[in-house]
Amino acid sequence: MEGWVNSAITTVLYLEWQRARHLTSKRLTEEQKRWWSSQRLHGLCEAFRQEVEQEELKFLSNRLKTPGGISRLKRILSNATPKEYRAKT
């Protein structure tokens, strides 16, 4: 139970840190800052999830631009599954 509570508290603190980081960003408009200011836990979770998804898509897009990047991406994806769970092909 203690581990779960520590994880929950750490998650909330991280999301609040993300909010603070966005509120102090000079690149955001006042409207965007108001949006970040008004978000609560669920909104912060969704915003973080969307940011991570965008970064993953950028990463994939960059890897797919070159043959070397495609090979590296294949290795990364292959290694994402533990050996004992990989299908024998």
C-alpha positions as a Python dict, from the first residue, in 0.01 Angstrom:
ca = {
    (1, 'M'): (0, 0, 0),
    (2, 'E'): (283, 237, 87),
    (3, 'G'): (441, 187, -257),
    (4, 'W'): (112, 262, -430),
    (5, 'V'): (64, 580, -227),
    (6, 'N'): (420, 691, -304),
    (7, 'S'): (362, 627, -675),
    (8, 'A'): (36, 823, -670),
    (9, 'I'): (193, 1118, -488),
    (10, 'T'): (493, 1117, -723),
    (11, 'T'): (260, 1115, -1025),
    (12, 'V'): (58, 1410, -896),
    (13, 'L'): (374, 1604, -814),
    (14, 'Y'): (516, 1534, -1161),
    (15, 'L'): (197, 1651, -1332),
    (16, 'E'): (193, 1968, -1120),
    (17, 'W'): (558, 2026, -1212),
    (18, 'Q'): (457, 1994, -1579),
    (19, 'R'): (184, 2252, -1522),
    (20, 'A'): (430, 2492, -1356),
    (21, 'R'): (678, 2442, -1641),
    (22, 'H'): (411, 2533, -1897),
    (23, 'L'): (288, 2831, -1697),
    (24, 'T'): (638, 2981, -1691),
    (25, 'S'): (706, 2911, -2059),
    (26, 'K'): (762, 3224, -2262),
    (27, 'R'): (649, 3045, -2581),
    (28, 'L'): (286, 3006, -2470),
    (29, 'T'): (12, 3260, -2529),
    (30, 'E'): (-195, 3396, -2242),
    (31, 'E'): (-486, 3180, -2353),
    (32, 'Q'): (-269, 2867, -2341),
    (33, 'K'): (-143, 2966, -1995),
    (34, 'R'): (-502, 3013, -1876),
    (35, 'W'): (-582, 2665, -2005),
    (36, 'W'): (-289, 2511, -1817),
    (37, 'S'): (-383, 2707, -1507),
    (38, 'S'): (-740, 2573, -1509),
    (39, 'Q'): (-654, 2204, -1557),
    (40, 'R'): (-694, 1958, -1275),
    (41, 'L'): (-553, 1607, -1246),
    (42, 'H'): (-752, 1448, -1529),
    (43, 'G'): (-676, 1733, -1769),
    (44, 'L'): (-308, 1724, -1677),
    (45, 'C'): (-298, 1347, -1738),
    (46, 'E'): (-458, 1389, -2080),
    (47, 'A'): (-226, 1676, -2175),
    (48, 'F'): (79, 1474, -2071),
    (49, 'R'): (-44, 1168, -2265),
    (50, 'Q'): (-96, 1380, -2576),
    (51, 'E'): (251, 1536, -2547),
    (52, 'V'): (412, 1193, -2513),
    (53, 'E'): (219, 1059, -2813),
    (54, 'Q'): (333, 1355, -3023),
    (55, 'E'): (697, 1296, -2923),
    (56, 'E'): (666, 926, -3010),
    (57, 'L'): (521, 1011, -3351),
    (58, 'K'): (807, 1257, -3416),
    (59, 'F'): (1057, 989, -3316),
    (60, 'L'): (898, 734, -3551),
    (61, 'S'): (879, 987, -3834),
    (62, 'N'): (1248, 1076, -3797),
    (63, 'R'): (1352, 708, -3791),
    (64, 'L'): (1155, 632, -4108),
    (65, 'K'): (1340, 896, -4312),
    (66, 'T'): (1659, 691, -4363),
    (67, 'P'): (1742, 324, -4418),
    (68, 'G'): (1967, 331, -4109),
    (69, 'G'): (1688, 482, -3905),
    (70, 'I'): (1447, 214, -4024),
    (71, 'S'): (1694, -58, -3922),
    (72, 'R'): (1740, 104, -3582),
    (73, 'L'): (1364, 133, -3536),
    (74, 'K'): (1321, -237, -3623),
    (75, 'R'): (1583, -328, -3359),
    (76, 'I'): (1415, -108, -3098),
    (77, 'L'): (1074, -259, -3169),
    (78, 'S'): (1214, -611, -3172),
    (79, 'N'): (1390, -557, -2839),
    (80, 'A'): (1075, -409, -2685),
    (81, 'T'): (938, -760, -2636),
    (82, 'P'): (1133, -983, -2396),
    (83, 'K'): (1306, -1275, -2571),
    (84, 'E'): (1095, -1535, -2394),
    (85, 'Y'): (777, -1382, -2541),
    (86, 'R'): (898, -1329, -2899),
    (87, 'A'): (737, -1549, -3163),
    (88, 'K'): (981, -1775, -3342),
    (89, 'T'): (990, -1673, -3709),
}
